[in-house]
Amino acid sequence: MADASEHGGRPSAVLIAGPTAGGKSRLAIDVARRLGGWIVNADSMQVYRELHILTARPTADAEATVRHLLYGHVGAAERYSVGRWRTDVAGALEAAADAGAIPIVVGGTGLYFRALTEGLSAIPPIPRAVRAAVRPDADVPSEVLHRRLAEVAPDDAASLSPGDRSRIVRALEVHAATGRSLAWWHRNAPPTPVPGLGAAIARVVLAPPRDLLVERIAARAQHMMAAGAEDEVAALLALDLRDSLPAMKAIGVRELAAHLRSEITRDTATEAMVVATRRYAKRQMTWFRNQMAEWPVATTVAQALDALDRPA
């Protein structure tokens, strides 16, 4: 990415998406240093305070070099959502604008980028009492919840897999609170994009070749284990949180919990983390190809910097 003066101006915002272990964080720091930017998190797991190692959050040195926002600002006991992130990121964009800094939004959660650039349907907030009444016990099978949803909101049930527990529960909550299905809200409530991005948005999907990504994922797992991932999971388990909470579903929690219970070896847990991460990266790439097809794709940092030189 060339200096902004060579192009007669700077981008109003920079958006960097890509699969896990693809090099997004390093690219974001490089861009932030060149442009005088602040880095804003768009990863649904890096928001959790207790998950520093397993989610590969930026290091203390990185955070000391460039201002980072929305990292580790939520407790694992909370159920963070894309709607809440939308509110939080609007505040982050405003803070960056007030400081004269360019927001550099970086992460691997495609739904966050959709909420940022296209907006979300204006579904009313779900009252806490309704959420508590609707949310099922962990031992209720997802298939049972799917059948319940089919009875009250068949259009939602038809669009969701019986195993997609979190989205099924969300649909049940919305129907209980509003009397309408999620599908109805999506059809009838206009999206509300996040303000503050400006007109000259530079964006890119950084997606290294598969072989290189596989190597990086394996290396990252080994680094996490050396950095204390087992202790991090032990501390999380000590909080005695419900398994259904998003933080408890982070890759590595289930695998290392099994190791800590002496059910599997350390090496087996590490390999399971690698396999789960590779599958997750594949799902991320499927989302980017299908839902963000208009974004330029770069396989190297140099290509990414070149793409970011052309705000659109």
N, C-alpha and C positions, 0 to 999 in steps of 0.2 A: 504494500500500500504506500503510494507516494505521499509526500507531504501535501497537506490540504491546499497550500498556496499555489501549487502547480495546477490545480483544477479550478481555481477561482472560487473556492468555497469548500466548506466541510459538509459531510452528511449530517442530517438532523438526528439520525439514529443508526446504529449498526446492529443487525440481528445475525447471530451465528448459531446454527442448529447442527446436529449431527449425532451419530451413534456414540454410545459410551466408549471411552478410551480412544476416541478418534483424534484427540489433540485440540479440542475446542478451547479449553482453558488457557493453554499456552498461546494460542492464536489471539484470544481476547486480550490477554495482557499485552501482547505485542501491539495490537491495534490501539489499546488504551494509552500506551506510552506515546505512540506517534501522534494521536489526535487530542490527547488531554481528556480522556473519557473516564467514566465510572462504569464498572461491571455490575450488571444486574442479573441475578440468577433466574433461570427458566427451567429448573430441574425439580421435579416434584418430590424427590427424596433428599436433595441437598438442603431443603428448608429445615430439616429436623436437627435440633441441637445435639442430640445424643448420638447421631450417626455421622461422625466426622470422617473416620477412616473408611468405613464400608461404602460411603457414597463418593469418596474421592473429592471431598470439598477442598477448596484452595488452601494452601498452607498459610501459616502465620506470616512467612516471609512475603508471599504473594499479596496477602491482604495489607501488609505494611507498605508495599510498593504502589499499589493502585487501590482506590476506594472500591469496596465490594458491598453490595446491598442484597438483602433477602437470602442470605446464607445463614443457616443455623438459628433462625429467629423464632422457631416454633418448637414447642415441646412435643416429645413422642406420644404423650397422652392425648394430644389433640388430633382431630380428624380434619386435616387441611384439605382444601378443595380448590379447583380451578377458579371458582367464583371468588374465593377469598384472595387467591393470588392476583386476580385481576384488580381487586381493590388495592392490594399492597403495591403492585407494580405501578399503578397510576400515581401513588405517592412517591415512589422511587423516581419516576420520570420527572415529576414536578420538582423534586429536590435537586436532581441533576441540572434541570433547566435553570433553577434559581442560582446554582453555583457556576453556570456557564460551562458545564461539562456535557460531553456527548454521551448519552446512554448506550452502552454496549450490552445488549441482552443476549445471554448465552446459555444454552442448555440442550437437553435431549428430549424434553417433553413436548411433543408436537401439539398437543391440545392447548398448552399454554401459548404457543405462538399463534394458534388459530384465534384464541381469545384476545390476544393482543392486537392482531392485524385485522380481524374480521368481526370480533365482538361475540357476545353471548346473548342468547335470548333472555329477555328480562323476566326471568322466573322470580317470584317473590321469595324472600328469605324463609327458610323453614324454621318455625318456632321450635325452641329447644324441647318443649314438652311433647310436641308431635314427633320430633326425631326420636326421643326416648321411648315413646309408645310404639313406634313402628319398628325400630331397629331390633332385629331378631337375635336370639341367643346364638352363640357360635356353633352349637350342635344342630341347628336347623339346616338341613341340606339345601343347597342352592336351588335344586330342582323343585323343592316344595315352594320356595319363594317365587320361583318363576311361574308356577301354577297359580299362586295367589295373584300375581301381577296380571296374568292372563284373564282372570275373572273381573278385575276392575279397570284395567287399561290394556286391552288386547293389542292395540297398535304398538305399544311399547314392548310387550312381550314378544311380538312377532319380529322385532328388530334386534332382540338381544338373545345371546346364547344362554341356555339354561345354566351354564357354569359361570357366567359373568356376574358374580355375586355383588360386587360393589355397585355396578350400574343398575342391577335389579333393585337393590335396596334404595338407591337414589330415586328411582322411578316410583317406588312405593311411597316414599316420603313425600315426593312432590304431589302425588295424587291425594294422599291423606291430608295434606296442608291446603291444597287449592281446589280439589275436586276435578282437576284436569290432568290429562296425561302429559308426559314430557313431549310427546310428539305434537300434541295440541299447542303447547307453548312454543315449540320450535317453528310451527307453521304461522302462528298468530302474533307472537311477540317479536317485534323487530330487533335485530342485533344492536348492541350498544358498544361500538369499538372503544378501545382505551384512548383517551386524548393524550397528546403530548409527544407523539412520534415525529410529527412534522412531515414535510412533503418529500424530502430527499433521503429516502431510506435505502441504506445499503444492506444487502442480505446474501447469505450463502449457506449451503449445506456442506460441511466438511466431512467427507466420507472416504477414508483411505481404502486402498484395495483390500479385499477380504483377507488375503493371507497375512498382510501386515496387521490388520485389525485383530486377527486371531492371536498373533504373537503378542500384541500389546495387552490384550485381555489377560492372557496367561501371566505375563510379567507383572501386571497390576495386581493380580490375586496374590502372587508371591510377596509383593511389596506390602500389601495390606496385612498379610499374616505377620511379616517381620515388624510392622509398625504397631502391632497390638490389637488386631481385629478381634481376637478371642476375648481380651479384656473388655473391649467395647461392647461386645454382645453380652458378656456376663453382667456388666453394669446395666444394660438395657433390660435383661431378664429379671434383675433384682427389683425393678420397678413394678413387676407383677401386672403388666398391662394385658388387655384383651388381645388375643391373636388376630382379631379382625381389624385392628387399627392399621392404617397404612404403613406406619413406621415399622411395624412388626413383619411386614411383607417385603422389606428391603432385601435384595439379594445378599446372601451371606448370613442373615439372621437365623433362618431355619436350619441351614446347613451347619453352622457353628454351634447352634443350640444342641443339635444332635450329637456333635462331637463332645461338647461339654457334659452331656449326659452319658458319655462313654458308649454311645450306640454305634458310632463310626469313628474311624481313625482321623487324625488331623489331615493326612494326605488325601483321604477320601473326601473330607469336607472341602478341602481346597479345590480339588478337581470338580466337585459338584458346583462350587461357586463359578468356576470357569465355564462349565457347560451352561449354567443358567444365564450367565452374562452374555455368552455367545447367542443364545436364543433371544435374549432381550434385544441385543443389537440388531438381530435380523428383523424383529418386529418393528423396531424404530425405523429401519430403512424402508420397510414396507409402507409405513405411515408417510414418510417423507416423499416417497415416489408417488403415492396415491393422493395425498392431501396437500402437498406443497410442491406440485409438479412445476410450478412457474419459477421456483427458486433456482438460481444457478448452483450447480454441484461442482465441488472441487475435490480432487483426490490428494492434493498436497497443500501445504501452507502457502507456498508461492502462488499457486492457482487461486487459492482463497483470497489472498491479498489483492490479486489482480481483479477478481470479481467484485471485491468490496470497493475498488476504485471507481466503480460505475454505479452510483446511487440511482434508484429508479422510483 
